[in-house]
Amino acid sequence: MPPPRTGQARENKHMKYTLSILVENQPGVVCKVVGLFSRRGYNLDSVAVGATEDSTMSCVTIVGEGDDYILEQVEKQLNKLVPVIKVRSLSQDAVRAELMLVKVGCEAQDLAGINQIAALMKAQVADVAKGSVTLRFTGDHSQCDTLCELLRPYGIREIARTGAIALERG
């Protein structure tokens, strides 16, 4: 397909993308990386930062939405930042996970139903208190959403979710 002529709109096919960004482990690096997206008006779905096997480096995992052009521009701009070591766009079949804590209202008669849902979804009970149960769950984005939908009838009081983390398969 030839490139669009001047004045023609390019095809704008939005997709989810996941970037794995290896950065120097120093103060302010995450702010620089996220600031790049903010300055260009690109919205982010999630940002997760964690240590790597090398204590001098961190991995920033960013999930966003945009077309191929936006993704290409973001990658080029990220590679220009001094503390950025490597930028990789992960394929759709990469291994992804989120961590979620969800606190649910729980009376004595509800405990069996909540435990049944936890067992079905392979969530762990993290805390039990009078009137509530907190579950810990690790899964992909849609699995976290499914657990929330199953627990909604019991009354979700609070949810805390990490951003997605991901590694290429193999």
Secondary structure, DSSP 8 states (H G I E B T S, - for coil): -----TT-------EEEEEEEEEE--TTHHHHHHHHHHHTT--EEEEEEEE-SSTTEEEEEEEEEE-HHHHHHHHHHHHHSTTEEEEEEE-TTSEEEEEEEEEEEE-GGGHHHHHHHHHHHT-EEEEEETEEEEEEEEE-HHHHHHHHHHHGGG-EEEEEE---EEE---
